[in-house]
Amino acid sequence: MDHTSTSSFEAVLGIPEFVGYVFVFMIGACIGSFLNVVIYRVPNEVSLLPGSACPNCKAHIRFYHNIPVFGWLMLGGKCSSCRQPITWRYPAVELLTAVVFLLTVSQLGLTPFLPVALVFVSAMLALIFIDCDHMILPNVITYPLFIFVLAVRIIFPIVFTNSYFSDITSPATVHLFGYPPWLMSLIAALFGAIVGGGSLWLVGAIWKLLRGVDAMGFGDVKMMFAVGALLGWRLTILTIFLGAFTGAVIGSVVVMRQKEKDFQTQIPFGIFLGIGSIVSLLFGDRMIGWYLDRFM
Ligand SMILES: [Zn+2]
């Protein structure tokens, strides 16, 4: 997944890079605004359709106050009718999504794969914050994401090229199988899903055997099916490594700050797997290449 000058804004749309990135930032902030709705409503099983209302006084929020980030600033972080504070997390999620969108475009370029990557990072951001709030990774996000990813891995080699998937672009794999590209891509996707979901399921099973407690729910397993299918086995192992590393660092900080040490504290591992999967998608191939050059 390398970004070349042929997929820049200048080359594809004939507009200056800067203008393109401003546009991407605005789209990212709007998607972030939608993700706020998803994060808030999906776990509570509320419909996504009706417009936003103040959770305190139920006053309808005017469209110009719904403008990402600026709406919140205009309101001074308070509801316009009841003056109840609106959490800073709303503009923060909008800003974060905009920044992740900028990174995604700068790393992958304007290619047919870009919309897929943007859907993927959006789903991961929603899962990260829902896991943070409720310690769940809802099926209504993980299942459709998995189906979407499988469809992409079948359709892309037929309509475009399989060069977007680093798990099947190595020439050795191509000659090894001799199957049509879409079938190879699907097999690689399923293998990645098993590596991702299977290894997490195994960790959970071993943990339960040793400690007698459920360390993680099946939400993580289902989430990693989708991650593994899109990223392939190499980037999936990197995702788990990055997730375990950041999870361990942040987990020990949390335990250290507790007055009564509680090592049974459940850690919403989906947060760290989500972060790891975004990093792997954007920088993973380069990280693995760097590591292999250095140490192999
Ligand atoms: Zn209000």
Boltz pocket constraint, residues with backbone or C-beta under 6 A from the ligand:
constraints:
  - pocket:
      binder: B
      contacts: [[A, 54], [A, 55], [A, 56], [A, 57], [A, 58], [A, 59], [A, 79], [A, 80], [A, 81], [A, 82], [A, 83], [A, 84]]
      max_distance: 6.0
